[in-house]
Amino acid sequence: MIIIGITYSLTFATVWSSIIYIITPEFYGIGLATVVSIYSLFFTITPLVVGYLRRFYYLYYIYNIYSSSGSYEEC
């Protein structure tokens, strides 16, 4: 978890600081808004894709086998 936190911080530090060098000063707001929109879209779509893949590859069944109920039913 520590390594994930460090890489996450470095990723955001790299992206935010690169905007200043790529975009002209009058478009800083639009550039930052675009990056925030892309990150928000990514964070919205990622759980949906993971849920679809888990359902497609029947990984919910594995969870139900080890759950406290012990039932083998579909989620």
N, C-alpha and C positions, 0 to 999 in steps of 0.2 A: 504494500500500500504506500510505503514511503517513496518507492521508485515511481509509482504511478503519479503521486502528487508532485514530485519534482519534474517529471516530464510534462505534466499538465501545465505547471507554472511556466516552464520554459517555452512551451508552445504558445501560450497566450502572450508572454513577454515578447516573443519574436514577431508574432503577427501584429500586435499593437504598435510596436516600435517601427515596423517596416512600413506602416501606412503613412507615417510622416515623411518618409523618403520617397515614396511612390507617387503620392497625390500632392497637387499644388495646394497652398494654404487656403485658398477660397473654397476648396471642395473637401476640407477635413471632415465636416459634419456628415456629408453624404458618404464619404468613405467609411467612417466609423459606423454609421447606420447600416451600411451594406454588410460589413463584417458581422455586426450583431445579428442582423437578419439571417445571414448564412448559418451562424452558430445556432440560432434558435430553431431554424429549420432542421438542422442536423440533429439537435437534441429532441426534436419532436418526432422525426421519422425513425430514428434508431430504435427506440423501444418497440415500435410497431413491426419493424423488420425482425428484430430478435424474437418477438412473440410469434410471428408467422413462422420463422425457422424452427423454433422450438415445437410448435404445433405440427409442422410439416414432418419433422424428423422424430415425432412422438416422444420428445423429452419430457412432456408433462406426465406421461405414464410412469417414468422412472421416479419422478417426484412423488407421485401418489403411492407407489410401492413402499417408499420409505417414510411416508407421512404417518402421523399418529393414528389415523383412522384405519390404515392398513388395507383400504379398499383399492380396487383396480378399476376405477371408473374414469371416464374421460372428463377433462375440465372444460 
